[in-house]
């Protein structure tokens, strides 16, 4: 049987798609040994830039705990970074020397592969990017991103595959970021792309937004792809990647040999299901096909953000109108691929147009930057509707941003700014996150671990003992009695637990 390798996306894209990047370090650590034991070709583990900011600003954690402690758990499987060295696809304003220092640090910790690309499938300068990665000790996989629009024809993708293949990367990856692909298009398009790219192995990365992700993954293997991206439930399906269990089972039934141990992953499913229910996070379920997805193409996780924006403005009932306006804004912008950060630019501007009641009367700084070519260069400028672009740029703020130059400090300048004694890890956080990083600087190594045992009673006792909102808890069910007390009338400190029951208790 033909072997098929698996790349796991559970703790990277899976949780970004379903948990809005709210997975904490203590959530991921118990799962890593099981993911590592499953025989994956690679585990996608880290996305820099916005992910680092999420750790610091919203979770109050030091991301170096995730990076260092997580990497220690992967003894058998390659871990992957996902992103560029610097620029918009990383976080927007990362000085080049800081980006390179970050990569050197994660390479030293054992993360030596990356999946990267360009939001416009522009490979003109990608050769230099590959050389930079390889010079820093990291091997890149290059994305060819899929989209649907009048400009994204079969000829377009075949040309892009040929250009990407000419770079001779380690691998190429067909990336259906919006979950827009169909089995029919996969059967027709992917073999032609693979043919012109030369003798380079391909991976398939597809989302399940239209409910067809699992079928597309199978069709990609039939076309010759030998590495598929999947996630472990409950962080599969929904807007995430297909379930590893489903894809492996179906490939086996089709006569292929999936190189993954599903049974080794059962504790991962149990653990993240427990976390999801405890924290109120989404559990991925298969979605029904929805034709409306093709008009707005907003990634599923972003719709909740649009709803929140509209709720703040008191017009939450206008969500459908905003989705329709998103399709029009995307056309005005020249049909960019709806991938971070471009999808956020388009969706936010559509929401503003609906709220204000006049298209482009008010615009975001990101919309202005897009019209200036900051996020796509000449390709973005030349693709835009000329009248819309002129309206966006006909304001004082546009002229201000046109002359502004983001600072690009060197490492030497940053060390003078933050002090010569600052560690490389803390310097990176300060440079990327900003002053918000002050609260977590120097805190690495202080994270608490979730110790999920698979025993609900043990977990209940642990959770109650670690929470600070109570000093005394007493529970009884049948012959079972549980009492937990923190401190006592005669003690200032300490806690205890008493469990009583019948012979079988």
N, C-alpha and C positions, 0 to 999 in steps of 0.2 A: 504494500500500500504506500501511496505517496505521503510523506510526512508534511504536516502543516504546523508551523510554530505560532505561538501566541504571545502578544505583548499586552500586559495588564495595564489598565487605565483607572483602576478603582480609586486610588488615593490621589489622583491628579485630576483628570477630566471628569471622572465619575462624580466625585464630590463637588467639583466646580459646577457641573450641570444640574445636580439635584440638591446639594446642600449649600449652595452659594458660597463655597470655600470656607464653611464654618467648621470643618473638621479640625480638631485640636491635636496637638502633639500626643497627648495622653490617649487620644482615641486611636491613633494610627499604630502606636508601638506594639500593642498586643497582636495586631494582625500581621505585622511584617514577617515573623518567622514562618507563618503558614503560607503567606504569599511566596516567600523565598523557597519553600519546599515543594512548590507545585510544578516546577519545571518550566516556568515561563522563559521565553527567549529574552525578555527584558521587562522591567517594571517602570512605567512612567511615574516619576516620584516628585519632581520639583518644577514649578514654573516661577521664574523670578519676577521682579518688578511689582506688579499689582498684588501678587501673592504675598510678597514680603510686607507690603503696606497693610494688607488685610490682617496679617498676624499681629502687627504692632498696633494699628489704630483701632481695630474692632475686637480682636481677641485678647489683646493685652499680653501677648506672648513674644518671646524671643525666637525668631525663626531658626536660629542656629541650633536650637534643641531638636527641631524637626529634622534638620539636615544631618546633624552629627549622630544623634541617637538612632534615627531611622536607618542611616547608612550602615551603622554597626550591626543591624539586624539582617542585612542582606549579604549572606556569606557565599551564596551560590549563584545569584542572579545579577545581571547588569542593571544598574539604576540609570534612569535617564532624566536629563534636564530637558525642558521644553521652552525654547525661545531663542532670541538673538543675543548678541553680546551687548549691544546698546541700541538706543533709538526707540522709536514709537512702539515696536513690537515687544519691547521689554517693559518699559514703564514710562517712556516719554522724554525724560531729561537726564538720563544716566550718562555721566562723563565717560568717555571711552576707557580711560585708565581704570576707573572704578569697575566697569563691566569686566575688564580683563582680570582684575584682581579677584573678583567674585568667582569667575570661572576657575582660576588657579586654585582657589580655596576648595571648591567643590570637587575638583579633579583630585586634589590631595586626599579627599575623604572617600574617593572611590567612585564618584559619579563621572563616567568618562564617555558617555554617549549623549547626543542631543538630537531632537527633531526640530528643525527650523525651516524657515522659508520666507516668503515675501507676500504681504497681503494683496499684492497685485499680480502674483506669479511673474514678477519681473526678475530675471536671472542675469541681468547685465553685469551687476557687480557681485554676484553670488560667489564667483570664484575666489575673490579676495576674502569673503566671509568664511568660506571653507578653509582657506589657508590660515586664517587667524585662529579658528577653532582648533585645527590640527596642530598648530604651533603651540597652543596652550594645553595640548594633551587630550582633546575631546574630539570624538569621531561623529560627524554629522550625518543625519538622514534628512533628505530634502523633500519638503512637501510640494505636491502639485494640487492646489486647492480647487474644488469643484463648486460651481454655482450655476444658476439658471437665469438667463437674460438674453436679449437680442444679440449681445456681443459674445456670449459664452457658447459658441457653436462647437461642433465636433472638430472643425478645422482649427479653432482656437486652441483646444486642449491638446490636439495632436502636435501642434507647433510648440506648445509649452513643454510637453513631455520630451520632445526632441531637444529643446534647449536645456532642460534640466539634466537629461541624460548625457549631454555633451560635457557636463562638469565632472562626470565620472565619480559621483559620490559613493559612499559605502552602500547606501540603499536609497530608493525613491519611495515616497508614500503618497498614495492617492487619498486625499483628505476631503471627505464630504462633511464639512463643518456645519452646514445648515440642515442636515438630514433631508436633503432634497432629491437624492438619487433614487432611481427606480431600477428594478431588475432588468427591464428591457434596455435601458440606457447603459447599464453596466455591461451586458452581454455584447452590445454593439461597440461601445466606445473604448472600454478598457483594453481589449486585445490590440486595438490599433495604436493606443498610446504606448503600450509595452513594446510593441514591435519597433517603433521608431526610436525608443530610448536606448536600444542596444542591450547588451548582456548584463543588466543590472537587476538585482533582486528588488521586488516590490513588496510594500506593506499596504494594508487597507485599513483606513481609519474612517468609520462612518457613524453618524449619530442616528438615533431612532425616532426623530421628531415626526416623521410621516408614517411610522409604524412598519417601515420596510427595511430597517437596518439589518436584521438578521438574514433576510433573503439576499440583500445586496452583498453581505459578507460571503455567503455561500457562492454566489455568482462570481465574485472576485476570485475565489479559489479555483473555480472551474475555468476561469480565464487565464490562470497561471500564477496568481499571487500566492506566495508561500508563507506569509506572515500576516495574521489578522489581529486587530485590536479588539479586545473585549473587556468587560468589567464583571466583577463578582456581585451578584444581588446581595443586598437591596440597592446597590449603587450602579445597577445596570438598567437598561430599558428607559422608559420615559424619554427625556432629552439626552440621555447618556448613550453609551455604546451598548451593543447587544450583550446578552448574558453569556458568559463563558460556558455555562452548562448547556445552554441551548445550541450554541454554535458547535461545540465539541460533539455533542450527541448526534447532530444532523450530519456533520462531516463524517463521523464514523459510519453512519448508515449509508452514506454515499460512497463508501469505499476508501476514504482517506484515513490517515493515521494522525489524529490530533495529539501533539506533543505537550500534553498538560495532564496533571493528576487532579481530577475534579474532587475526589474524596479528600485530598489534602486541603481543599478550600472550604469545606463545610464549616470548620470553626470560624472562618472569616465571615461567612454569611451569618452565623449565629451572633458573632460579636457585633457586627455593624447593624444588624436588625435590632439588637438590644440597645445600642447607642441611639439609633433613629427613634425608637419609641420612647426612650428616656428623655431625649432632648427635643422631641417634637419635630424631627427632620423628616423629609419626604422619603418614602420607599418607592423606588422605581417600579412602574408597571407598564406593560405594553400599551402604546397609544393607538387609537384608531386613525385611519387615514383622513386627512383634512386638506382639501384642495386649496383652502384659503391660505395655507402656509406659503404657497408659491407666489402670492401677490405681495406679501410684506416681508417674508423670509427672515423674520426676527427669531433669533435663537430662543428656545423655550424659556430658559431661565431669565431672559431679559424682559419678558412680558410682565412678570411680577413687579419689576422696577418701574415700568411704564405705568402700571396700575397705581403704584405708590405715588408717582409724580402727579397723576391726575387726581388722586384722592386729596393730596395737599392743596390742589387748586379748586377742590369742590366739584369736579366734573368727572368722577370715576365712571359715570354711566356713558362716557364718550370714548371708551376704550376701542370699540370696533371702528369708530370714525378715525381714531388715531392710527390703528393698524392700516387702514386704507390709505391714510395720508403718508404713512411710512413708505408704501410702495411708490407713491408719487415723488417723494423726496429722493428715494433711491434712484429713480429715473433721472431726476434733475441733476443728481450728483454723478451721473454717468455709469450707473450700475456697478458700484463697488461690491466686492465679495463681502457678505455680511459676517465679518469676523472681527473680533476685538482688535483695535478699538473702533473700527469703522462702523460696526453695527450700532454701537452706543451713540456715535455722532449722528447717524441718520435717525435713529429712534427718538433721541432727545429733541432734535429739531422738529420732528413731526409732532411731538407732544406740544411743543411751544407754539407751533403754527395753529394747532387746534385750540389751545387755551386762549391765545391772543385774538384769534379770529381773523387774522390777516397773514398770509404766507410770507415769511421772512421779514416781517416788520421788526421782530426781535430775533436775534441769532446768538448762538453760543460762541465763545472764543474758539472752540474746536471746529465749528462750522466755518469760521473765518480762516482758520489755519488750513482747513481742507481746501478752501477756495484759493488760498495762496500757494498750494502745492506742498505744504509741510508734510502731509500724510499720503504722498503718492507722486510727487513731482509733476513732471509734464504730463504724464499719463492721466493723472487726476484732473489737471487743469484742462487738458484738451478734450476730455470726455464729458465735462460738465456742460449743461445748458448755458450758453453765453449770457442770456438775459438774466438768468438766476444768479450766475456768478457776479455779474455787474451790480445787481441789487445788493448782494451780500457784502461786496467790497466798498459800496458807496456809503461809508460812514466813518467817523473819526477813529473808532476803535480799530477798524481794519488797517488804517494807515499807521496807527500806533503799533500794532502787532507786526506789520510788515517790516518795520525798522528795528524791532526788538530782536536781540540775539540772546538765546539762553546761555547761561554761564557754563563753561566747560573747564572747571578747575582741574589742575593736575593733582596727583597724589601728594606731591610735596606741598602744594598750597593747602590741601585739605588737612595734612598733618600739622601744619602751622596753625590752622584755624582751630582744630579740635585738641591740639596738644600732642607732643611727641610720644607720650606714653599710651595713647589710645591704641587698642588692639586692631588688627586688620578687620576682624569681624564687626566690631563696633563702628569703625570708620565707614565700612560699607553700608551699614544700616543708617547712619547719620546722613550719608551722601544721597542715598536713594529715598529714604522715608522722610528725612528732614528733622525738624525739631521734635516731632512727635516720637521719635525713637529714643529720646532722653529717658523715658520711664522704663525702658527695657534694657538699656545699655548695661552690660555687666551682669545681666541676670541669667545668662545661659547656664544650664545644668540644674535649674531649680524646678523643672517641670514635674508634675505628679503623673504617675502612670495609672491608667485604668487596668485593673487586674481582673478581667472578666473570667470567671471560673466555670461558667456553664451551670452553676448551682444557684437558682434564684434566691434561696434563703440566705446563703452566704453573701450574695451581692446586696440584698436588702440590709443586712446587718452592717456591712461596710459603708453603704451610702448613708445610713442614718448616723453612724458613728462619726462620719467626716463632715456632716453639715453643722452649721453653727446657729441655726435658727431655733433650736430647742435644747432643753437640758434633760427632759424626761419623756420617754415614749413607752407606752404599754399596749400590747396587742394580744388578743386571744381569739383562737378559732378552734372549735371543738376541744380536744384535750391538749392542744398546743398553746403555750403561753410564752410571750417574749417581752422582756423588760430591758430597756436601755436607759442608763442614767449617767449623765456627765456631771462629775462633782457630787457633793452630798452636803447635808447640813453640817457635817463635821469635817469636811475636806474642801480646801480651796481649789484643788486641782484633781485630775484623774477622771476616769469613766469606767463603766463596767456594763456587762450584758449578762442576763440570766435567761436561760431557755429551759423550759420544763415541758414534759409531755408523757404520754403513756409508754408502754413497752416498745412500740414501734416509732416513737417520736424522735 
